[in-house]
């Protein structure tokens, strides 16, 4: 399968050389994080995308989404991916820790979600809907 997410070297260059992400960890709000934790989160998110999300593309296209009598049915492969997404608390990366979130800087969360958020919109909507509900 072709690699559909960015090369990790490119990610690190943009994140640490251009965006100076390590400066975020010097602030009081994000002082519990460091480059090592950010790299670990990004690596795990990338692995999740490669193992669980990207394989759903072909099967999801073959099975398709159905709308029948007012009910939407998504491909079965999406259910497993969504279950693992929820269990991994990927939707709560930037949410306030007081509400069960991880309190991660948005910059790191955006990079981490690159493997699913921009390629499969329903994962991206899960994250944003959660954050909007919590914020408002």
N, C-alpha and C positions, 0 to 999 in steps of 0.2 A: 504494500500500500504506500502511496506517495505520502510524504510528510506534509501535513496540512497546517502545521503550526510553526511558529518562528523558531529559527535556530537559537539555541541557548546562548551561544556567544554573542549573537546580535542583541538578545534580550539583556544580557549583563552589561553590554556596552551602553545601550540606551539608558538602562536603569541607573547604573552607577557612575558612568562617565558623563553622560549628557544631563540626566535628570538629578544627579547628586542625591540619590535616595538615602544614602547613609546620613545625610544631614537631618532627615526626619527623625532618626533614632536618637538624636541629641536633644530633641525637644521633650518637655515633661510628659506630654500626652502619649508619646510613642517610645518612651525610654525603656520599656520592657522588651522591645524588639531590637534586633541587631541584624547585621548582614547574614549571619549564619541562620537565624530563624527565618528571615525572608527567603533565603535561598532554599531552605528546606520546604517551606510552604509552596514556593514556585515549582520546585521539583516534584513534589507530591501531586500538585494540581496538574502538572504536565503529564505525569504518569497516569493519572486518572483519565485525562483526556485521551491519551493514546490507547489505554487498555479498555476503557468503558464507553467513551463517547464516540470517537471516530469510527469504531466498528459498526455503530448503529446506522451510519449513513446509507450503506447499500441496502441493508435489510429494511430500514425505514422507507426507503424509496420503493423497494419491491412491494412491501405490504401496504404502504400508503395510509393516510388518515382518512377515516370514513365519517360521514355525517348522515345519520339515518334517524328519522322521526325525532328530530331535535336533540339527538345524542351524538357527541363526538367521540370517536374511538381512535386512539393513537396506536401505532405499532407496539406489539408486546415488548420488543427490545428496549423501547423507551422507558418502560416501567422499571426494569431492573436498574437502568442508569439513573433514573430519578430517585429510586430508593437509596442507592449508594450515595448519590449527591446529598440527599437529606441526612442520611446517617453520618456522613462526613462533615456535616454542618458547613458546607461550602457556601451556602447562602447567607451565612452570618459573619462572613469575614470582617466586614467593616462595622458591624452593629456594635453598639455599646455593650461592654462586658457586663454591666449591671442588668442587662436584659437578655443575657445568654450569648452575646456576640463575642467575637474575638478582638474587636477594637483595632483591627489592622489598618494601617494607612491606606487610603483609597488607591494610591499609586501602586502599591504592592498587590492589592486585590485585583486591580485591572490587569496587571501583568499575569497574575496567577490564573485569571479566568479567560485568558486569551484563547486557550485551547477549546473552550466550549462556548463562551459568551458570544463571540462574533460569528461562529460557524453554525451554531444551532440556537436559534433565537429563543426557544422556549426555556432553555437553561438561563439565558441572560434575563429573561422576563421574571423567572423565579427569584433571582437575586434582587432585581430592582423592585419588584412588587413587595418583597419582604422589607427591604430598606425603606420604601415609601410608607408602608404601614407603620413601621416602628417610628419613623421620623415625624409622622403627622398624626 
